[in-house]
Amino acid sequence: MELALWAVRGCLLLVFTRSVMGKVRSRAAFAEFTGTVRSLPPARPLSAPLPARTLAVLVVTAEAALVPALALPGVLAPPAVLAAGLGTAAVLLAAFTALAADAARRGSRVPCRCFGRTTTPLGAVHAVRNSVLLAVAVTGLVAVTVTGRSPEAGDPMGGDPMVVLTALLGGAVLGLLVTALDDLAALFRPLPRKESAP
Protein backbone atom coordinates (compact mmCIF):
# COMPACT_ATOMS: atom_id res chain seq x y z
CA MET A 1 0.00 0.00 0.00
CA GLU A 2 2.85 2.39 0.84
CA LEU A 3 4.53 1.56 -2.48
CA ALA A 4 1.34 2.43 -4.35
CA LEU A 5 1.06 5.65 -2.38
CA TRP A 6 4.56 6.73 -3.40
CA ALA A 7 3.83 5.86 -7.04
CA VAL A 8 0.64 7.96 -6.85
CA ARG A 9 2.60 10.85 -5.38
CA GLY A 10 5.24 10.61 -8.12
CA CYS A 11 2.61 10.57 -10.87
CA LEU A 12 0.50 13.46 -9.56
CA LEU A 13 3.54 15.48 -8.54
CA LEU A 14 4.88 15.44 -12.08
CA VAL A 15 1.45 16.09 -13.61
CA PHE A 16 0.64 19.12 -11.48
CA THR A 17 4.19 20.52 -11.62
CA ARG A 18 4.12 20.42 -15.43
CA SER A 19 0.60 21.79 -15.43
CA VAL A 20 1.57 24.84 -13.35
CA MET A 21 4.80 25.43 -15.27
CA GLY A 22 3.01 25.20 -18.60
CA LYS A 23 0.43 27.77 -17.59
CA VAL A 24 2.68 30.35 -15.91
CA ARG A 25 5.91 30.04 -17.88
CA SER A 26 5.12 33.37 -19.55
CA ARG A 27 2.44 36.03 -19.67
CA ALA A 28 1.38 34.75 -23.07
CA ALA A 29 0.96 31.21 -21.73
CA PHE A 30 -1.22 32.40 -18.85
CA ALA A 31 -3.24 34.61 -21.21
CA GLU A 32 -3.84 31.59 -23.45
CA PHE A 33 -4.97 29.51 -20.49
CA THR A 34 -7.28 32.33 -19.38
CA GLY A 35 -8.68 32.41 -22.92
CA THR A 36 -9.45 28.69 -22.71
CA VAL A 37 -11.20 29.20 -19.35
CA ARG A 38 -13.20 32.06 -20.87
CA SER A 39 -14.31 29.81 -23.74
CA LEU A 40 -15.61 27.06 -21.47
CA PRO A 41 -19.22 27.08 -20.23
CA PRO A 42 -19.75 28.53 -16.73
CA ALA A 43 -19.88 26.13 -13.81
CA ARG A 44 -23.53 25.39 -13.20
CA PRO A 45 -23.39 25.32 -9.36
CA LEU A 46 -22.32 28.97 -9.38
CA SER A 47 -25.17 31.45 -9.55
CA ALA A 48 -22.80 34.13 -10.84
CA PRO A 49 -19.86 32.75 -12.82
CA LEU A 50 -16.42 33.94 -11.74
CA PRO A 51 -14.47 36.08 -14.20
CA ALA A 52 -12.23 33.93 -16.37
CA ARG A 53 -9.00 35.49 -15.04
CA THR A 54 -10.05 34.94 -11.40
CA LEU A 55 -10.98 31.34 -12.13
CA ALA A 56 -7.69 30.79 -13.97
CA VAL A 57 -5.73 32.19 -11.00
CA LEU A 58 -7.66 29.95 -8.59
CA VAL A 59 -6.96 26.85 -10.68
CA VAL A 60 -3.23 27.59 -10.97
CA THR A 61 -3.04 28.42 -7.23
CA ALA A 62 -4.76 25.17 -6.28
CA GLU A 63 -2.48 23.18 -8.56
CA ALA A 64 0.62 24.93 -7.19
CA ALA A 65 -0.47 24.21 -3.61
CA LEU A 66 -0.57 20.50 -4.43
CA VAL A 67 3.12 20.36 -5.33
CA PRO A 68 4.53 20.73 -1.78
CA ALA A 69 1.73 18.60 -0.32
CA LEU A 70 2.73 15.75 -2.65
CA ALA A 71 6.49 16.30 -2.52
CA LEU A 72 7.33 16.98 1.12
CA PRO A 73 8.41 14.05 3.30
CA GLY A 74 6.30 12.87 6.21
CA VAL A 75 8.14 15.00 8.74
CA LEU A 76 6.96 18.19 7.02
CA ALA A 77 3.74 16.91 5.48
CA PRO A 78 1.92 14.49 7.81
CA PRO A 79 -0.81 12.16 6.49
CA ALA A 80 -3.51 14.81 7.03
CA VAL A 81 -1.69 17.24 4.72
CA LEU A 82 -1.15 14.53 2.11
CA ALA A 83 -4.79 13.44 2.36
CA ALA A 84 -5.92 17.05 1.90
CA GLY A 85 -3.66 17.36 -1.14
CA LEU A 86 -4.96 14.16 -2.69
CA GLY A 87 -8.54 15.20 -1.96
CA THR A 88 -7.96 18.56 -3.65
CA ALA A 89 -6.36 16.78 -6.60
CA ALA A 90 -9.40 14.50 -6.88
CA VAL A 91 -11.80 17.47 -6.86
CA LEU A 92 -9.78 19.31 -9.53
CA LEU A 93 -9.50 16.21 -11.70
CA ALA A 94 -13.23 15.48 -11.39
CA ALA A 95 -13.96 19.04 -12.57
CA PHE A 96 -11.43 18.74 -15.42
CA THR A 97 -12.97 15.41 -16.46
CA ALA A 98 -16.48 16.91 -16.53
CA LEU A 99 -15.28 19.91 -18.57
CA ALA A 100 -13.47 17.71 -21.10
CA ALA A 101 -16.47 15.39 -21.43
CA ASP A 102 -18.77 18.38 -21.93
CA ALA A 103 -16.40 19.84 -24.54
CA ALA A 104 -16.37 16.50 -26.37
CA ARG A 105 -20.18 16.34 -26.30
CA ARG A 106 -20.47 19.87 -27.73
CA GLY A 107 -17.78 19.29 -30.35
CA SER A 108 -15.80 22.21 -28.93
CA ARG A 109 -12.69 23.38 -30.76
CA VAL A 110 -11.23 25.14 -27.69
CA PRO A 111 -7.57 24.09 -27.34
CA CYS A 112 -6.58 22.21 -24.22
CA ARG A 113 -4.09 24.37 -22.31
CA CYS A 114 -3.70 21.69 -19.64
CA PHE A 115 0.09 21.69 -19.89
CA GLY A 116 0.75 24.83 -21.85
CA ARG A 117 0.74 25.57 -25.54
CA THR A 118 -1.08 23.08 -27.73
CA THR A 119 -3.57 23.20 -30.56
CA THR A 120 -5.33 19.95 -29.66
CA PRO A 121 -8.98 20.66 -28.87
CA LEU A 122 -10.23 19.67 -25.42
CA GLY A 123 -12.21 16.48 -25.88
CA ALA A 124 -12.80 12.81 -25.20
CA VAL A 125 -9.12 11.86 -25.00
CA HIS A 126 -8.63 14.43 -22.25
CA ALA A 127 -11.76 13.21 -20.43
CA VAL A 128 -10.35 9.67 -20.41
CA ARG A 129 -6.90 10.91 -19.32
CA ASN A 130 -8.38 13.00 -16.51
CA SER A 131 -10.61 10.16 -15.34
CA VAL A 132 -7.52 7.89 -15.12
CA LEU A 133 -5.72 10.57 -13.08
CA LEU A 134 -8.84 10.90 -10.91
CA ALA A 135 -8.68 7.16 -10.23
CA VAL A 136 -4.99 7.55 -9.33
CA ALA A 137 -5.78 10.37 -6.88
CA VAL A 138 -8.62 8.40 -5.28
CA THR A 139 -6.34 5.37 -4.96
CA GLY A 140 -3.79 7.54 -3.19
CA LEU A 141 -6.45 9.01 -0.93
CA VAL A 142 -7.61 5.54 0.07
CA ALA A 143 -4.02 4.41 0.62
CA VAL A 144 -3.08 7.36 2.83
CA THR A 145 -6.31 6.95 4.79
CA VAL A 146 -5.72 3.25 5.39
CA THR A 147 -2.00 3.48 6.17
CA GLY A 148 -2.43 6.66 8.18
CA ARG A 149 -4.89 5.01 10.54
CA SER A 150 -3.05 1.75 10.95
CA PRO A 151 -0.35 1.97 13.64
CA GLU A 152 1.24 -1.30 12.59
CA ALA A 153 1.64 0.00 9.05
CA GLY A 154 4.17 2.52 10.29
CA ASP A 155 4.78 5.94 8.82
CA PRO A 156 3.13 6.06 5.39
CA MET A 157 5.69 8.65 4.28
CA GLY A 158 8.67 6.57 5.37
CA GLY A 159 10.18 3.28 4.21
CA ASP A 160 13.30 1.97 2.49
CA PRO A 161 14.78 4.91 0.55
CA MET A 162 15.52 2.82 -2.57
CA VAL A 163 12.02 1.36 -2.63
CA VAL A 164 10.52 4.79 -2.10
CA LEU A 165 12.67 6.28 -4.88
CA THR A 166 11.79 3.46 -7.28
CA ALA A 167 8.08 3.84 -6.65
CA LEU A 168 8.31 7.63 -6.91
CA LEU A 169 10.20 7.46 -10.23
CA GLY A 170 7.82 4.80 -11.57
CA GLY A 171 4.89 7.08 -10.84
CA ALA A 172 6.72 10.03 -12.39
CA VAL A 173 7.23 8.06 -15.63
CA LEU A 174 3.49 7.38 -15.75
CA GLY A 175 2.87 11.08 -15.12
CA LEU A 176 5.28 12.00 -17.93
CA LEU A 177 3.43 9.75 -20.36
CA VAL A 178 0.13 11.27 -19.30
CA THR A 179 1.34 14.84 -19.82
CA ALA A 180 2.69 13.91 -23.27
CA LEU A 181 -0.63 12.34 -24.31
CA ASP A 182 -1.38 14.94 -27.01
CA ASP A 183 2.04 14.38 -28.61
CA LEU A 184 1.71 10.60 -28.37
CA ALA A 185 -1.78 10.68 -29.88
CA ALA A 186 -0.48 12.83 -32.74
CA LEU A 187 1.92 10.04 -33.71
CA PHE A 188 -1.02 7.77 -34.51
CA ARG A 189 -3.12 10.27 -36.43
CA PRO A 190 -3.25 9.72 -40.19
CA LEU A 191 -1.06 12.06 -42.19
CA PRO A 192 -2.84 14.63 -44.37
CA ARG A 193 -3.27 13.48 -47.96
CA LYS A 194 -1.18 15.17 -50.60
CA GLU A 195 -3.10 16.50 -53.54
CA SER A 196 -1.92 14.82 -56.71
CA ALA A 197 -0.97 17.02 -59.64
CA PRO A 198 -3.47 16.95 -62.55
N, C-alpha and C positions, 0 to 999 in steps of 0.2 A: 504493500500500500504506500509506504514511504517512497519507494522507487517511482511509482506512478505519479506521486505528488511532485517529485522533482522534475519529472519529464513534462508534466503539465506546466510547471513554473517556467521551464526553459522555453517551451513552445509559446506560451502567452507573453512572456517577457520579450521575446524577439518580435512577435507580431505587434505588440503595442509600442515598442520602441521604434520600429520602422514606421509605424502608422504616424506617430507624433513627428518624427523627423521628416517624413515626406510632406506633412502638412505645414510645417513651420520653417522649412529650410530656407525660405525666402518670402518676401512680401507677396510676390506673384503667386507662389504656391498656396499661401493661405487665402489669397483673393480667389483663386480657382476653387479651393475647397468651399469657401463661403458661397461662391456662385452655384456649386452643386447643391448645397444646403438650401439655397433660395429656390432652386428649381424643383425640389421635392415637395410633395403635398404636406400641409401642416399636420402636426400630430393631433389626432382626433380628441384625446383626453383633455387637451388644453382649450379652454374657452376662447382665449386670445393668444394666437400663435406668437411665439417669441420672434424678434427680429432675427434674420438669418445670421448676421455677424455675432450676435449674442449667443445663439445656439451653437455656432461653430466654435466660439471660444469655450463654451461649457464642455463640448465634446472633447476638444483637445486637452482641456484642463483635467477632465476625468481620466482620459487615457494616460496623461503624464503622471497623474497621481498613482496609477497602477504600477508604474515601473519600479519605484522603491518598495512598494508593498510586496511585489513578486521577487525582487532581487535581494533584499536584505536578509541576512542570516537570522536564525531564531532568536539570538540575543537581542537584536534590535527590532525585529518584527515578530512578536509572539503569534501563536495560532489565531488569536482574535483579529489581529491586523491582516494576516494572510487570508482568513476567511472573509473579512470585509472586502479585501481586494478582489478575491475570486467572485464574490457576490456581485460587486460592481461590474466586473468583466462580464458576468453572465447577463446582467441587465442590459449593458451596452450591446452585447452581441445579439440578444433577443430583438432589440430595437433595430439593429442593422439588418438582421435577417428579415424582419417584417418589411422594412423599407425596400430591400432588394427584391423580395417576392412581389411587393406591390408594383415596383418599377417594371418587373418582368410581365406582370399581368396587363399593365397599361401600354406595354411596348415602348417604354420611355427610351429616349436616346441620350439621356443625361450621363456624361462620363462618370465612372467611378473614380473618385479621388481618394480612395481608401488608403493608398500608400504613396500618394503624390501624383505626379503627372502621368496621365494615361488617357487614351482616347476610347478605351473599351467601355461601352455603355453598361450602366448598372443593370443587372438582370439575374436570370435564373442561376447562372454559374456562381455568382456572388452569394445568392441566397443559400445554395448548397454549402459553399465554403464557410459562410458565417454560422450555419446550423451545425457544421462539424466542430467549429471552434466553440460554439455554445456547449456542445456535448463535452468537449475537453474541459471547459471551465466548470461545468456542473460536476464532472468526475473529480476534479481537484477539490471542489467545495465539499463533496461527500468524503473524500479522503482526509482532508484536514479536520473535518468534523469528527470522523471516526477515530483517527489517530490522536487528535487533540484531547479527546475525552477518555482515552484508554491509558491509564498509568503504566501498564506493562509494555505498552508499545514504545515508551520512551519519548524523547523529544522528536516531533515530526520534522523539525528543521535540522536535525543532526544526522549522524550516521557516518559510515566509512567515507572519507573524502574522495577516494577514487570512484566508488560506486555512485556517490552523489554527483561527481563531475560527469561521469558517463551518462547518467540519466538526464542531467541538465543539458548536455550537448546533444543527446539524442532528441530531446524535445525541441531544442533550438533548430536542428536540421528539419524537423517536421514544420516548425514555424517558418523557416526560410522557404520551403517548398510552397507553403500556403501563400506567403506574400508574393511569390513569383508566379502565382496561378495564371494571371493574364498573359504573361510571356510564354508560359508552358502551353496554354491553350492555343496561342497564336501559332505555335509550331505545327499543330494538327489541323489548322484551317486550310481549306483548299486555296491554292494560289489563284490570283485573278487570271482569267483567260486572255491571251494575247489575240488581238484582232488580226486576222490574216489579210495580207495585201490582196487587192482584187486582181 
